Amino acid sequence: MGNDTDATVQEQIAYYRARAGEYDRVYDERDDLRALTAIVDDLPITGDVLELACGTGQWTGRLAARARSVTAVDASPEALDIARERVAPATVEFECADLFAWRPSRRYDTVFFAFWLSHVPPDRLPGFWRTVADALAPGGSAVFVDNGPGEAVAEDVLAGQAVPSVRRRLDDGSEYRVVKVFHDPERLVRALGSWGWSASVRPAGTAFITGTATRPER
């Protein structure tokens, strides 16, 4: 499975690089998604914030309004160029890196990621959450927003894949295989508990989930 996972992840990165110029369209077309960004105002965003998979910065400005500083990381330089134009605050620092190879060089009060957890292959989830743990300061929280199981009907889900995947198409007709795991809140909470996290995950409308996770101090 490892080689197939690697291939799917690389195809996923290629897709989001190619899609950077089209990405924001979905926020224009979906009222529920556009309205969801306001949920940041109700989430525990504090102190120095690390945003993983920031994309074109749809969430970054709202985070910056709540945070002391924001470090925003993404694997697509094309998306980061758009994010830099969208987000003006001097308190935001952008970094281009593959999140599966990236490691934090400091600790943060909050680690935030929107629509990223569903793109993490199942066999890489424990390692991803270890990276999140390494990035959190004592008492810090991981906060996330993502698609829930109800969103699966809107995707072209691929059958028989070693890695849960969907097919995505761009305006030029090109097709890409992208990792997509529609996390059930209760199962995700149990999985996080087995990795040492205390988590709360709940539905946000019919299509989305929000979650917070902390690790007990030892």
Phi, psi and omega in degrees: 000333184303313181296320179293322176298313179301315182296318180293319179297318179294323177293324177297316178298316179300320180298311183289333173292315181290331184273354189310316182288342180258348193301316187292344182302324183296329177288332176284329186272337185244110179298322183294324180287318179297318180292333184296331182300335179291347181295340177305326182295340181255001182262156184282070178266114183216158170063220177275126188245135171254122176254121179263137181057057184289341179059226183274010174086021179301327182258342191297318181297320178294322176296316182298328179292338182258341194256162170284321177205158177228129168251118186246123186241138176205154181275350184256110176296331180293318177293321180296325177300319178292319180298319180297324178288326183284323189252114185270332190307136178290349181279359181256128176243129181258145180220133179262119182196149171286118186294342178278348176248340185289144174227141183291142178260356179207181181245154186230157177283329181222134169247121185240141173211131180246126177056038176245321185303323180291347179261007178266120179302145183306322182286350178256358181299312179302317179295321177299314181291334172294321177297317177300316179299319179294335183273346185269135171286159176307132181082001181281169183229144167266134183229133183214157177228140182199178172287143173260180182303330181294342181278350184299330182293341181271358185249157174269083185287132181268130179272154173070024180267141176294330177243128179306124189216159172232160175262130177240143180238144177255172183301331182278004179089352180291149182239146181222148172265128184232136176298134176209113178243118180269097190286130170280128185306314184293318179294323179295319178299318179296317179298315179297323177298323179291341178260011174094014181256149167255118191228152170232123179230130184219156178293150172233096189073206182264345188248346191233164171228153171232151181209154170228145181216138177228160175246128179303137179288141182245000000 
